[in-house]
Amino acid sequence: MILEVLSIIILFISIGGWGIWAQYLLASKKQSPSLTFLLGLTFLSIVLCIISFFYPLNRKIEILLFAISIIPYFIKNLKYYRIKFPLEIIKSGWFWLFSLLILLVGSYYPFRPDHFGYYIPSLNWLNQYGLILGVANIDWVLGQMSSLHIIQAGFDDTIDPFQRINLLITILFIFYIFERKVYFLLIFIPFYFLFIQTPSPDIPVIFFSLIIVNEECFNYKKENFKVIFILSVFIFTIKPFGFWLPLWIFLMGIHQNKKELLNYKNYIFPLILILTFVIKNIVTSSTIIFPVTQTQITTYWLSDPRILKISNQYANYYTFNGHFPIEKINSFSFIKKLYYWLSIRELQTIINIFICITLFIFGIFAFIKKKFIYISLWGIIFLKLYLILLFSGQYRFILDGIYPLIFILFHYTKINQSKILVPALALNILFFTLISYPVLIQKLIPEYKLANTMVGFTKGNLLKPKNYILNDYKKVKLGNLILYITNNNSMYNFDTPPPAFEKEKLILYKYLNIFPQMKDSTDIHKGFYIKKLTKQENNKLTKIIENLKNN
């Protein structure tokens, strides 16, 4: 934790510097400190994404970008944009108490399976090679490299070797809460305690969505349309399921401020964000919007259509938590899908019902208030729910739209915000205790088997954050591809050098009788394509898999 504090301080300095550059280039009026930091993350994501098309995001690049980030602190002409921390926050014991709690949580061992499945493998590729043509052919989930992973890869060799970018984002969220005095937002933080140790896109999408909704609904200024719209597009580039936010902000621009809406300068920055996002997706997966396979482009690095089909099947399968075979799910009408989505007796069904109830209550509220801002928000979130049910009804894909509705409803209860601090702290401490001693979760929720894999609190956490190490792999060659295989039958290859494969992926490729190959065996940047296996290659792959099983 002590090393975390040093890392967070330097990260704030660097992100703040990029925020100053962003405001200067946008000719934007001085923003609140929180929004300046958000602009810094946004601007840095563009810079890092462009660099990663040509170079790996290694230590040399990180040092160079850090040096650029601190230049604004020494230029007199940029003095107007410099960040001044409100003394009220710095002197607030509540702020430091919540921040300390988050620092402790952020020091725990990562727990989420996605962390090992594609977050860290994505960072390994970015650090070693940058963005590579057809990297999704190595593993389809690598196509999910988001703006957050690119930002994390721009720090993890120097400033943030523990890969805790979400720790910075959560503390920034707390800073915003105390800056705007919207303490109810503290209630949402503990539900993401198990994401803070990972570069999970869920945290910035959830927290930044709440920030933007609060700015638009309760801190609206006409001149801020440009900044808010940029930030909403940034969220979309982190996770495309956040499409509702830029759509809603654009609609509000039409309704509130047509003059600013018609100013083409307001769209230059968002357009650059979108272009880098689209090009990044095409490079990694030959898909304009990953993982929407309907947006794929025919290139030599396009994945095998059967892999795309399997990806879609998994999405549908997880919608109903494995209760129905794929064939049956495909035969469901939308009404039947909705029925089963709300009726399967699982914990996730309770959340699904809660989502629908919240949407129903907010719909009534919006039409009673007769305000376009709420009616349009309700309509867009309703559309989001419909589209997600068509693709994959996992509740985590809709919560970024539901939390803002809960926040707005609470705002109109007129409860004094300061009275929320004590119950919010109590809730945070409760969740902190549960993840610190996972045996408590196992007793409370016996079916939550994954709690057995949680480590919880250790004395070593007080010095530095913890990470798992396997370091057990071997090198083989198949066709013209030299690959590294996790040697311990693990599902994950998070600390195996790229191109990395685990046993399950090898079995899938053998079943499909295909395997990724390099376009040019002497230049990895020319990318990977999928090739049908020869009989000899198939036999060799069979022996590799059998050796892994024996181990």
C-alpha positions as a Python dict, from the first residue, in 0.01 Angstrom:
ca = {
    (1, 'M'): (0, 0, 0),
    (2, 'I'): (288, 235, 76),
    (3, 'L'): (425, 191, -276),
    (4, 'E'): (71, 242, -409),
    (5, 'V'): (58, 587, -252),
    (6, 'L'): (378, 693, -429),
    (7, 'S'): (249, 551, -758),
    (8, 'I'): (-87, 731, -727),
    (9, 'I'): (79, 1067, -654),
    (10, 'I'): (296, 1044, -967),
    (11, 'L'): (-1, 922, -1173),
    (12, 'F'): (-206, 1224, -1065),
    (13, 'I'): (78, 1456, -1165),
    (14, 'S'): (109, 1294, -1508),
    (15, 'I'): (-266, 1274, -1582),
    (16, 'G'): (-309, 1631, -1459),
    (17, 'G'): (-39, 1746, -1702),
    (18, 'W'): (-218, 1579, -1993),
    (19, 'G'): (-540, 1744, -1873),
    (20, 'I'): (-374, 2085, -1893),
    (21, 'W'): (-252, 2009, -2247),
    (22, 'A'): (-605, 1899, -2343),
    (23, 'Q'): (-768, 2218, -2213),
    (24, 'Y'): (-510, 2431, -2390),
    (25, 'L'): (-557, 2253, -2724),
    (26, 'L'): (-936, 2265, -2689),
    (27, 'A'): (-926, 2635, -2597),
    (28, 'S'): (-1161, 2528, -2319),
    (29, 'K'): (-1239, 2733, -2015),
    (30, 'K'): (-1077, 2610, -1697),
    (31, 'Q'): (-1264, 2305, -1572),
    (32, 'S'): (-1305, 2163, -1227),
    (33, 'P'): (-998, 1962, -1116),
    (34, 'S'): (-1191, 1635, -1160),
    (35, 'L'): (-1294, 1710, -1519),
    (36, 'T'): (-939, 1823, -1599),
    (37, 'F'): (-809, 1482, -1489),
    (38, 'L'): (-1075, 1310, -1701),
    (39, 'L'): (-970, 1517, -2002),
    (40, 'G'): (-612, 1414, -1930),
    (41, 'L'): (-702, 1045, -1943),
    (42, 'T'): (-895, 1104, -2265),
    (43, 'F'): (-615, 1292, -2440),
    (44, 'L'): (-356, 1039, -2324),
    (45, 'S'): (-566, 750, -2460),
    (46, 'I'): (-549, 904, -2808),
    (47, 'V'): (-174, 967, -2789),
    (48, 'L'): (-99, 614, -2663),
    (49, 'C'): (-331, 450, -2915),
    (50, 'I'): (-163, 627, -3208),
    (51, 'I'): (183, 537, -3076),
    (52, 'S'): (83, 171, -3028),
    (53, 'F'): (7, 140, -3400),
    (54, 'F'): (381, 181, -3463),
    (55, 'Y'): (573, 107, -3143),
    (56, 'P'): (534, -107, -2831),
    (57, 'L'): (431, 81, -2519),
    (58, 'N'): (756, 8, -2338),
    (59, 'R'): (964, 190, -2080),
    (60, 'K'): (1118, 436, -2327),
    (61, 'I'): (775, 552, -2447),
    (62, 'E'): (646, 581, -2090),
    (63, 'I'): (939, 797, -1978),
    (64, 'L'): (900, 1020, -2284),
    (65, 'L'): (526, 1068, -2226),
    (66, 'F'): (577, 1140, -1857),
    (67, 'A'): (833, 1407, -1947),
    (68, 'I'): (579, 1566, -2186),
    (69, 'S'): (310, 1555, -1916),
    (70, 'I'): (507, 1764, -1668),
    (71, 'I'): (602, 2038, -1918),
    (72, 'P'): (277, 2239, -1858),
    (73, 'Y'): (371, 2284, -1492),
    (74, 'F'): (671, 2495, -1601),
    (75, 'I'): (517, 2705, -1881),
    (76, 'K'): (389, 3045, -1766),
    (77, 'N'): (136, 3071, -2050),
    (78, 'L'): (-37, 2757, -1920),
    (79, 'K'): (-60, 2883, -1564),
    (80, 'Y'): (-431, 2961, -1612),
    (81, 'Y'): (-508, 2592, -1670),
    (82, 'R'): (-314, 2451, -1379),
    (83, 'I'): (-502, 2237, -1130),
    (84, 'K'): (-576, 2377, -787),
    (85, 'F'): (-701, 2129, -530),
    (86, 'P'): (-984, 2274, -315),
    (87, 'L'): (-863, 2319, 41),
    (88, 'E'): (-1201, 2200, 165),
    (89, 'I'): (-1131, 1854, 22),
    (90, 'I'): (-770, 1839, 135),
    (91, 'K'): (-878, 1919, 491),
    (92, 'S'): (-1167, 1668, 484),
    (93, 'G'): (-1112, 1368, 711),
    (94, 'W'): (-1397, 1189, 532),
    (95, 'F'): (-1217, 1215, 197),
    (96, 'W'): (-895, 1066, 335),
    (97, 'L'): (-1084, 793, 520),
    (98, 'F'): (-1258, 672, 203),
    (99, 'S'): (-934, 703, 6),
    (100, 'L'): (-742, 498, 263),
    (101, 'L'): (-1004, 224, 241),
    (102, 'I'): (-970, 216, -138),
    (103, 'L'): (-589, 202, -114),
    (104, 'L'): (-620, -106, 108),
    (105, 'V'): (-868, -272, -129),
    (106, 'G'): (-643, -192, -425),
    (107, 'S'): (-351, -373, -260),
    (108, 'Y'): (-528, -712, -259),
    (109, 'Y'): (-460, -995, -500),
    (110, 'P'): (-656, -965, -826),
    (111, 'F'): (-958, -1193, -826),
    (112, 'R'): (-1170, -1141, -1140),
    (113, 'P'): (-1117, -1418, -1402),
    (114, 'D'): (-1114, -1158, -1682),
    (115, 'H'): (-801, -1012, -1525),
    (116, 'F'): (-609, -1329, -1606),
    (117, 'G'): (-805, -1416, -1920),
    (118, 'Y'): (-753, -1103, -2126),
    (119, 'Y'): (-666, -790, -1925),
    (120, 'I'): (-306, -889, -1850),
    (121, 'P'): (-250, -1077, -2181),
    (122, 'S'): (-366, -758, -2359),
    (123, 'L'): (-113, -552, -2162),
    (124, 'N'): (161, -804, -2245),
    (125, 'W'): (97, -757, -2617),
    (126, 'L'): (84, -378, -2591),
    (127, 'N'): (403, -363, -2385),
    (128, 'Q'): (600, -599, -2607),
    (129, 'Y'): (466, -529, -2956),
    (130, 'G'): (194, -260, -2955),
    (131, 'L'): (-124, -314, -3158),
    (132, 'I'): (-74, -602, -3401),
    (133, 'L'): (-280, -688, -3711),
    (134, 'G'): (-508, -982, -3640),
    (135, 'V'): (-397, -1036, -3279),
    (136, 'A'): (-753, -1163, -3214),
    (137, 'N'): (-655, -1470, -3418),
    (138, 'I'): (-426, -1568, -3131),
    (139, 'D'): (-720, -1538, -2895),
    (140, 'W'): (-1053, -1376, -2988),
    (141, 'V'): (-1080, -1196, -2653),
    (142, 'L'): (-764, -999, -2731),
    (143, 'G'): (-981, -797, -2968),
    (144, 'Q'): (-1131, -641, -2653),
    (145, 'M'): (-825, -421, -2593),
    (146, 'S'): (-991, -100, -2478),
    (147, 'S'): (-875, 256, -2423),
    (148, 'L'): (-826, 168, -2057),
    (149, 'H'): (-587, -116, -2137),
    (150, 'I'): (-392, 112, -2369),
    (151, 'I'): (-367, 375, -2093),
    (152, 'Q'): (-260, 111, -1840),
    (153, 'A'): (4, -19, -2081),
    (154, 'G'): (141, 337, -2095),
    (155, 'F'): (226, 328, -1722),
    (156, 'D'): (293, -31, -1616),
    (157, 'D'): (666, -42, -1693),
    (158, 'T'): (745, 267, -1483),
    (159, 'I'): (490, 459, -1275),
    (160, 'D'): (234, 182, -1218),
    (161, 'P'): (410, -157, -1228),
    (162, 'F'): (129, -304, -1015),
    (163, 'Q'): (-126, -235, -1293),
    (164, 'R'): (-367, -53, -1061),
    (165, 'I'): (-503, 218, -1296),
    (166, 'N'): (-849, 157, -1149),
    (167, 'L'): (-718, 252, -808),
    (168, 'L'): (-636, 595, -951),
    (169, 'I'): (-979, 615, -1119),
    (170, 'T'): (-1164, 522, -799),
    (171, 'I'): (-980, 783, -592),
    (172, 'L'): (-1047, 1036, -869),
    (173, 'F'): (-1416, 943, -845),
    (174, 'I'): (-1408, 1002, -468),
    (175, 'F'): (-1237, 1336, -529),
    (176, 'Y'): (-1517, 1433, -770),
    (177, 'I'): (-1780, 1328, -515),
    (178, 'F'): (-1634, 1556, -250),
    (179, 'E'): (-1574, 1836, -500),
    (180, 'R'): (-1942, 1838, -607),
    (181, 'K'): (-2073, 1724, -264),
    (182, 'V'): (-2276, 1439, -416),
    (183, 'Y'): (-2203, 1192, -137),
    (184, 'F'): (-2473, 945, -239),
    (185, 'L'): (-2240, 830, -520),
    (186, 'L'): (-2016, 674, -250),
    (187, 'I'): (-2283, 403, -219),
    (188, 'F'): (-2188, 257, -559),
    (189, 'I'): (-1816, 212, -491),
    (190, 'P'): (-1814, -104, -272),
    (191, 'F'): (-1997, -305, -539),
    (192, 'Y'): (-1677, -277, -744),
    (193, 'F'): (-1422, -361, -476),
    (194, 'L'): (-1329, -678, -666),
    (195, 'F'): (-1248, -476, -979),
    (196, 'I'): (-1015, -215, -828),
    (197, 'Q'): (-714, -451, -834),
    (198, 'T'): (-752, -503, -1211),
    (199, 'P'): (-756, -286, -1526),
    (200, 'S'): (-1125, -369, -1570),
    (201, 'P'): (-1316, -136, -1807),
    (202, 'D'): (-1624, -167, -1584),
    (203, 'I'): (-1495, 76, -1322),
    (204, 'P'): (-1429, 379, -1547),
    (205, 'V'): (-1751, 317, -1744),
    (206, 'I'): (-1963, 305, -1426),
    (207, 'F'): (-1796, 590, -1238),
    (208, 'F'): (-1748, 824, -1535),
    (209, 'S'): (-2109, 768, -1646),
    (210, 'L'): (-2228, 882, -1302),
    (211, 'I'): (-2002, 1188, -1325),
    (212, 'I'): (-2133, 1289, -1667),
    (213, 'V'): (-2498, 1237, -1571),
    (214, 'N'): (-2448, 1451, -1261),
    (215, 'E'): (-2279, 1724, -1468),
    (216, 'E'): (-2554, 1721, -1730),
    (217, 'C'): (-2848, 1706, -1489),
    (218, 'F'): (-2731, 1916, -1195),
    (219, 'N'): (-2425, 2122, -1303),
    (220, 'Y'): (-2521, 2214, -1658),
    (221, 'K'): (-2336, 2496, -1832),
    (222, 'K'): (-2375, 2571, -2202),
    (223, 'E'): (-2004, 2618, -2257),
    (224, 'N'): (-1934, 2273, -2110),
    (225, 'F'): (-2109, 2082, -2393),
    (226, 'K'): (-1779, 2028, -2574),
    (227, 'V'): (-1604, 1877, -2270),
    (228, 'I'): (-1897, 1658, -2161),
    (229, 'F'): (-1948, 1527, -2514),
    (230, 'I'): (-1577, 1440, -2544),
    (231, 'L'): (-1586, 1251, -2213),
    (232, 'S'): (-1900, 1061, -2316),
    (233, 'V'): (-1732, 948, -2638),
    (234, 'F'): (-1427, 845, -2434),
    (235, 'I'): (-1649, 615, -2229),
    (236, 'F'): (-1778, 459, -2550),
    (237, 'T'): (-1419, 384, -2658),
    (238, 'I'): (-1356, 211, -2326),
    (239, 'K'): (-1662, -10, -2367),
    (240, 'P'): (-1902, 11, -2663),
    (241, 'F'): (-2195, -76, -2435),
    (242, 'G'): (-2161, 284, -2317),
    (243, 'F'): (-2300, 402, -2654),
    (244, 'W'): (-2605, 544, -2477),
    (245, 'L'): (-2405, 825, -2314),
    (246, 'P'): (-2277, 1017, -2622),
    (247, 'L'): (-2618, 960, -2785),
    (248, 'W'): (-2796, 1114, -2487),
    (249, 'I'): (-2551, 1406, -2457),
    (250, 'F'): (-2594, 1478, -2828),
    (251, 'L'): (-2975, 1479, -2791),
    (252, 'M'): (-2943, 1714, -2495),
    (253, 'G'): (-2723, 1940, -2708),
    (254, 'I'): (-2998, 1961, -2970),
    (255, 'H'): (-3252, 2042, -2701),
    (256, 'Q'): (-3049, 2287, -2490),
    (257, 'N'): (-2783, 2455, -2697),
    (258, 'K'): (-2817, 2445, -3077),
    (259, 'K'): (-2552, 2714, -3121),
    (260, 'E'): (-2281, 2504, -2957),
    (261, 'L'): (-2411, 2195, -3136),
    (262, 'L'): (-2352, 2354, -3477),
    (263, 'N'): (-1993, 2451, -3394),
    (264, 'Y'): (-1778, 2203, -3590),
    (265, 'K'): (-1486, 2258, -3352),
    (266, 'N'): (-1679, 2068, -3086),
    (267, 'Y'): (-1652, 1749, -3291),
    (268, 'I'): (-1284, 1744, -3387),
    (269, 'F'): (-1169, 1579, -3064),
    (270, 'P'): (-1459, 1328, -3047),
    (271, 'L'): (-1400, 1241, -3414),
    (272, 'I'): (-1033, 1166, -3344),
    (273, 'L'): (-1143, 946, -3052),
    (274, 'I'): (-1384, 754, -3275),
    (275, 'L'): (-1130, 716, -3556),
    (276, 'T'): (-860, 576, -3325),
    (277, 'F'): (-1121, 343, -3171),
    (278, 'V'): (-1237, 212, -3510),
    (279, 'I'): (-885, 174, -3652),
    (280, 'K'): (-776, -6, -3334),
    (281, 'N'): (-1065, -252, -3369),
    (282, 'I'): (-996, -313, -3738),
    (283, 'V'): (-627, -371, -3665),
    (284, 'T'): (-684, -619, -3383),
    (285, 'S'): (-993, -807, -3507),
    (286, 'S'): (-1100, -679, -3851),
    (287, 'T'): (-1420, -563, -3677),
    (288, 'I'): (-1536, -200, -3665),
    (289, 'I'): (-1709, -238, -3328),
    (290, 'F'): (-1580, -534, -3131),
    (291, 'P'): (-1742, -778, -3058),
    (292, 'V'): (-2033, -703, -3294),
    (293, 'T'): (-1952, -952, -3571),
    (294, 'Q'): (-2200, -784, -3808),
    (295, 'T'): (-1946, -500, -3837),
    (296, 'Q'): (-1658, -720, -3956),
    (297, 'I'): (-1451, -626, -4261),
    (298, 'T'): (-1304, -880, -4503),
    (299, 'T'): (-926, -874, -4459),
    (300, 'Y'): (-657, -1139, -4460),
    (301, 'W'): (-651, -1126, -4080),
    (302, 'L'): (-1029, -1176, -4032),
    (303, 'S'): (-1094, -1459, -3785),
    (304, 'D'): (-1250, -1788, -3887),
    (305, 'P'): (-1632, -1740, -3900),
    (306, 'R'): (-1678, -2039, -3671),
    (307, 'I'): (-1484, -1861, -3396),
    (308, 'L'): (-1709, -1557, -3435),
    (309, 'K'): (-2013, -1786, -3414),
    (310, 'I'): (-1880, -1950, -3098),
    (311, 'S'): (-1824, -1605, -2946),
    (312, 'N'): (-2187, -1512, -3012),
    (313, 'Q'): (-2303, -1843, -2868),
    (314, 'Y'): (-2108, -1785, -2548),
    (315, 'A'): (-2271, -1443, -2512),
    (316, 'N'): (-2618, -1597, -2539),
    (317, 'Y'): (-2521, -1890, -2315),
    (318, 'Y'): (-2413, -1662, -2031),
    (319, 'T'): (-2737, -1466, -2058),
    (320, 'F'): (-2920, -1759, -1898),
    (321, 'N'): (-2629, -1877, -1684),
    (322, 'G'): (-2601, -2208, -1868),
    (323, 'H'): (-2959, -2324, -1806),
    (324, 'F'): (-3038, -2385, -2174),
    (325, 'P'): (-2842, -2526, -2469),
    (326, 'I'): (-2750, -2285, -2747),
    (327, 'E'): (-2994, -2442, -2993),
    (328, 'K'): (-3286, -2380, -2760),
    (329, 'I'): (-3179, -2023, -2685),
    (330, 'N'): (-3160, -1948, -3057),
    (331, 'S'): (-3521, -2061, -3095),
    (332, 'F'): (-3651, -1821, -2825),
    (333, 'S'): (-3859, -1520, -2926),
    (334, 'F'): (-3770, -1189, -2761),
    (335, 'I'): (-4065, -1221, -2520),
    (336, 'K'): (-3954, -1570, -2420),
    (337, 'K'): (-3596, -1449, -2370),
    (338, 'L'): (-3723, -1173, -2145),
    (339, 'Y'): (-3940, -1419, -1950),
    (340, 'Y'): (-3655, -1658, -1875),
    (341, 'W'): (-3419, -1367, -1808),
    (342, 'L'): (-3651, -1264, -1524),
    (343, 'S'): (-3758, -1605, -1397),
    (344, 'I'): (-3452, -1831, -1360),
    (345, 'R'): (-3387, -1878, -991),
    (346, 'E'): (-3042, -1734, -961),
    (347, 'L'): (-2881, -1438, -786),
    (348, 'Q'): (-2842, -1267, -1123),
    (349, 'T'): (-3221, -1292, -1176),
    (350, 'I'): (-3277, -1081, -865),
    (351, 'I'): (-3050, -819, -1018),
    (352, 'N'): (-3234, -847, -1352),
    (353, 'I'): (-3568, -787, -1178),
    (354, 'F'): (-3417, -494, -989),
    (355, 'I'): (-3302, -345, -1322),
    (356, 'C'): (-3653, -368, -1469),
    (357, 'I'): (-3818, -224, -1155),
    (358, 'T'): (-3574, 69, -1156),
    (359, 'L'): (-3641, 136, -1524),
    (360, 'F'): (-4019, 119, -1463),
    (361, 'I'): (-4009, 358, -1164),
    (362, 'F'): (-3782, 603, -1345),
    (363, 'G'): (-4015, 596, -1648),
    (364, 'I'): (-4307, 703, -1427),
    (365, 'F'): (-4089, 969, -1262),
    (366, 'A'): (-3969, 1105, -1600),
    (367, 'F'): (-4319, 1144, -1743),
    (368, 'I'): (-4451, 1300, -1421),
    (369, 'K'): (-4168, 1556, -1429),
    (370, 'K'): (-4232, 1614, -1803),
    (371, 'K'): (-3868, 1706, -1856),
    (372, 'F'): (-3699, 1615, -2183),
    (373, 'I'): (-3370, 1545, -2003),
    (374, 'Y'): (-3527, 1258, -1805),
    (375, 'I'): (-3766, 1128, -2070),
    (376, 'S'): (-3483, 1106, -2325),
    (377, 'L'): (-3254, 936, -2072),
    (378, 'W'): (-3521, 681, -1988),
    (379, 'G'): (-3589, 611, -2355),
    (380, 'I'): (-3221, 559, -2437),
    (381, 'I'): (-3164, 326, -2139),
    (382, 'F'): (-3475, 131, -2239),
    (383, 'L'): (-3329, 98, -2592),
    (384, 'K'): (-2996, -12, -2442),
    (385, 'L'): (-3169, -288, -2242),
    (386, 'Y'): (-3352, -409, -2552),
    (387, 'L'): (-3035, -424, -2764),
    (388, 'I'): (-2835, -597, -2491),
    (389, 'L'): (-3103, -863, -2450),
    (390, 'L'): (-3072, -934, -2822),
    (391, 'F'): (-2695, -974, -2790),
    (392, 'S'): (-2620, -1089, -2435),
    (393, 'G'): (-2838, -1018, -2135),
    (394, 'Q'): (-2560, -1016, -1876),
    (395, 'Y'): (-2669, -763, -1617),
    (396, 'R'): (-2322, -605, -1593),
    (397, 'F'): (-2372, -464, -1943),
    (398, 'I'): (-2671, -255, -1834),
    (399, 'L'): (-2571, -132, -1486),
    (400, 'D'): (-2384, 171, -1620),
    (401, 'G'): (-2725, 299, -1736),
    (402, 'I'): (-2922, 190, -1427),
    (403, 'Y'): (-2702, 346, -1159),
    (404, 'P'): (-2752, 701, -1295),
    (405, 'L'): (-3131, 649, -1280),
    (406, 'I'): (-3105, 548, -913),
    (407, 'F'): (-2886, 851, -845),
    (408, 'I'): (-3133, 1092, -1009),
    (409, 'L'): (-3428, 940, -817),
    (410, 'F'): (-3238, 979, -491),
    (411, 'H'): (-3150, 1339, -574),
    (412, 'Y'): (-3520, 1426, -571),
    (413, 'T'): (-3578, 1276, -227),
    (414, 'K'): (-3422, 1596, -86),
    (415, 'I'): (-3232, 1399, 178),
    (416, 'N'): (-2939, 1600, 309),
    (417, 'Q'): (-2631, 1472, 125),
    (418, 'S'): (-2409, 1499, 434),
    (419, 'K'): (-2632, 1250, 616),
    (420, 'I'): (-2529, 985, 361),
    (421, 'L'): (-2164, 986, 470),
    (422, 'V'): (-2208, 759, 774),
    (423, 'P'): (-2420, 487, 604),
    (424, 'A'): (-2196, 507, 294),
    (425, 'L'): (-1887, 451, 509),
    (426, 'A'): (-2060, 165, 693),
    (427, 'L'): (-2146, -3, 360),
    (428, 'N'): (-1790, 40, 234),
    (429, 'I'): (-1647, -107, 557),
    (430, 'L'): (-1891, -401, 536),
    (431, 'F'): (-1781, -492, 185),
    (432, 'F'): (-1417, -433, 279),
    (433, 'T'): (-1452, -680, 566),
    (434, 'L'): (-1614, -941, 341),
    (435, 'I'): (-1337, -936, 82),
    (436, 'S'): (-1068, -917, 351),
    (437, 'Y'): (-1194, -1240, 506),
    (438, 'P'): (-1349, -1442, 219),
    (439, 'V'): (-1463, -1715, 458),
    (440, 'L'): (-1743, -1476, 556),
    (441, 'I'): (-1870, -1469, 195),
    (442, 'Q'): (-1860, -1850, 184),
    (443, 'K'): (-2075, -1869, 497),
    (444, 'L'): (-2323, -1604, 380),
    (445, 'I'): (-2346, -1731, 19),
    (446, 'P'): (-2248, -2102, 18),
    (447, 'E'): (-2306, -2133, -358),
    (448, 'Y'): (-2048, -1860, -423),
    (449, 'K'): (-1771, -2113, -482),
    (450, 'L'): (-1526, -1862, -630),
    (451, 'A'): (-1482, -1717, -281),
    (452, 'N'): (-1251, -2013, -218),
    (453, 'T'): (-999, -1862, -461),
    (454, 'M'): (-988, -1523, -288),
    (455, 'V'): (-687, -1444, -70),
    (456, 'G'): (-809, -1143, 125),
    (457, 'F'): (-588, -943, 359),
    (458, 'T'): (-220, -1028, 414),
    (459, 'K'): (49, -833, 597),
    (460, 'G'): (241, -796, 272),
    (461, 'N'): (-40, -579, 135),
    (462, 'L'): (71, -295, 361),
    (463, 'L'): (393, -254, 161),
    (464, 'K'): (289, -322, -199),
    (465, 'P'): (-4, -461, -400),
    (466, 'K'): (-5, -834, -465),
    (467, 'N'): (-2, -1022, -795),
    (468, 'Y'): (-3, -1392, -878),
    (469, 'I'): (297, -1551, -1050),
    (470, 'L'): (293, -1882, -1238),
    (471, 'N'): (601, -1852, -1463),
    (472, 'D'): (547, -2202, -1599),
    (473, 'Y'): (547, -2230, -1975),
    (474, 'K'): (732, -2385, -2268),
    (475, 'K'): (816, -2278, -2622),
    (476, 'V'): (708, -2474, -2930),
    (477, 'K'): (671, -2407, -3301),
    (478, 'L'): (375, -2488, -3522),
    (479, 'G'): (398, -2388, -3886),
    (480, 'N'): (584, -2056, -3890),
    (481, 'L'): (455, -1948, -3548),
    (482, 'I'): (674, -1974, -3239),
    (483, 'L'): (435, -1985, -2943),
    (484, 'Y'): (446, -2015, -2567),
    (485, 'I'): (217, -2259, -2389),
    (486, 'T'): (109, -2245, -2027),
    (487, 'N'): (252, -2567, -1888),
    (488, 'N'): (32, -2631, -1584),
    (489, 'N'): (-311, -2696, -1740),
    (490, 'S'): (-422, -2350, -1624),
    (491, 'M'): (-711, -2175, -1799),
    (492, 'Y'): (-499, -1860, -1807),
    (493, 'N'): (-170, -1743, -1953),
    (494, 'F'): (-135, -1404, -1788),
    (495, 'D'): (241, -1426, -1727),
    (496, 'T'): (327, -1632, -2034),
    (497, 'P'): (506, -1430, -2306),
    (498, 'P'): (302, -1357, -2619),
    (499, 'P'): (200, -1528, -2840),
    (500, 'A'): (62, -1725, -2544),
    (501, 'F'): (-178, -2019, -2551),
    (502, 'E'): (-347, -2229, -2286),
    (503, 'K'): (-463, -2588, -2332),
    (504, 'E'): (-830, -2505, -2390),
    (505, 'K'): (-745, -2276, -2682),
    (506, 'L'): (-524, -2542, -2841),
    (507, 'I'): (-806, -2795, -2814),
    (508, 'L'): (-1045, -2552, -2983),
    (509, 'Y'): (-808, -2492, -3274),
    (510, 'K'): (-751, -2866, -3316),
    (511, 'Y'): (-1128, -2924, -3318),
    (512, 'L'): (-1169, -2657, -3589),
    (513, 'N'): (-855, -2784, -3769),
    (514, 'I'): (-712, -2433, -3796),
    (515, 'F'): (-428, -2240, -3636),
    (516, 'P'): (-297, -1881, -3645),
    (517, 'Q'): (12, -1814, -3853),
    (518, 'M'): (233, -1512, -3911),
    (519, 'K'): (184, -1325, -4238),
    (520, 'D'): (560, -1275, -4245),
    (521, 'S'): (772, -1492, -4016),
    (522, 'T'): (1036, -1217, -4000),
    (523, 'D'): (800, -929, -3909),
    (524, 'I'): (535, -975, -3643),
    (525, 'H'): (381, -634, -3722),
    (526, 'K'): (244, -774, -4049),
    (527, 'G'): (11, -969, -3828),
    (528, 'F'): (-157, -1304, -3800),
    (529, 'Y'): (-406, -1488, -4013),
    (530, 'I'): (-595, -1816, -3970),
    (531, 'K'): (-469, -2113, -4173),
    (532, 'K'): (-609, -2463, -4214),
    (533, 'L'): (-384, -2724, -4053),
    (534, 'T'): (-201, -2979, -4265),
    (535, 'K'): (-214, -3341, -4156),
    (536, 'Q'): (139, -3317, -4014),
    (537, 'E'): (56, -2997, -3825),
    (538, 'N'): (-261, -3150, -3685),
    (539, 'N'): (-63, -3451, -3559),
    (540, 'K'): (195, -3222, -3400),
    (541, 'L'): (-78, -3017, -3229),
    (542, 'T'): (-231, -3342, -3099),
    (543, 'K'): (101, -3442, -2942),
    (544, 'I'): (140, -3096, -2783),
    (545, 'I'): (-204, -3124, -2624),
    (546, 'E'): (-139, -3480, -2502),
    (547, 'N'): (187, -3371, -2340),
    (548, 'L'): (2, -3096, -2157),
    (549, 'K'): (-257, -3346, -2033),
    (550, 'N'): (19, -3574, -1908),
    (551, 'N'): (175, -3286, -1717),
}
